[in-house]
Every structure is written in structure tokens, then in C-alpha cells.
Amino acid sequence: KCYTMTVEKARRRKMEKNKRQSLLIALCWTVYVLAYVARYSYNANINPIISDYGILQKSIVSTPQTLFFFAYGIGQVVNGFMCRRYNKRVVIPIALAVSGVCNFVPFIANDFSVLNAVWMLNGVAQSFLWTSIIFSLSNSLDKSRLPQATFIMSSTVALGTFLAYGLSALFTT
């Protein structure tokens, strides 16, 4: 009878662990899909931005994208080295919140130059996400679950990009 109870407890623990790991994968997937929506929202809305702000030169309208690119790229390298030192449960929600606010600013900003700073800040915020998510998954999942998580996380780019451009089209009409 003792052996049966021990086996049953081990089975329950394994089921709970699998459930927690599946939830973590789903949560990381959701976070990164939303990150892609927030990352491509400017690009997806470039024509309305040009008309709303009355921009006549393409070089001016591409400046926020360039600033985002540099902030994101440099931030990825820095956060790749630093992500083991900060609390992911705090950093990831803050990065998402900052990115969300940055995506709201174009609706209320009167001056286009504000978007340069805001989109650079968005790049910094977004740079925390990928390294933190991958670090969390690699440290929290069983080795046998890593290929599944990798496959699932690879779908975030396609879905996030689709949603960014799809929502842009929907809101533009």
C-alpha cells in the first residue's frame, strides 16, 4: 500500500510539473506574440502616420524605426549578458507595459519628433523580452520539453506580424 501511494504521489507531481511547464510555454508564447504586435505596429501604420503628421519626406518617417533598431540591437546584446541577474517576473511585465505605452503615444502625440524618443524607448523595452524569455524557458523546462518549446516559440514571429498588419488594416478602415 505504501508503494502505491508513493507511485501515485510521484505521478501527481509529474502531472503538476508538466502542467506548470505547459503554462510557462503558453505564457511566454503569448508575451512574445504581443511583443511582435507592439514591435511592428509603427511599420504597419506608416501610411496613416505620414498622413496624420503631414510628413513629406520618407527619411523623416523612418527615423523612429532606425532608432528602434539600434536601441533594440544594442539592448539585446546587453540583456543577453545581464538577463541572469534580474528578476524575470518583474522585468518582463514592465517591458511589456512600457512597450504598450509607447504604442499608445502616437495616438495622442501632437509632434512627430516625440515619436523618435518613444520608439527608441520601445526598442529598449523590447530588447529585454527575448533573452529573458529564452533564459526562463531553458532554466525552467525539462530537457525533453525544450524542442517543443522551441517549435512553439518559432510561431510567434509569424502570428505577431500577421496580427500587427491585420489590426492595422482593420483600424485603418
Secondary structure, DSSP 8 states (H G I E B T S, - for coil): -HHHHHHHHHHHHHHHHHHHHHHHHHHHHHHHHHHHHHHHHHHHTHHHHHHHHT---HHHHTHHHHHHHHHHHHHHHHHHHHGGGS-HHHHHHHHHHHHHHHHHHHHH-S-THHHHHHHHHHHHHHHTHHHHHHHHHHHHS-GGGHHHHHHHHTHHHHHHHHHHHHHHHHHH-
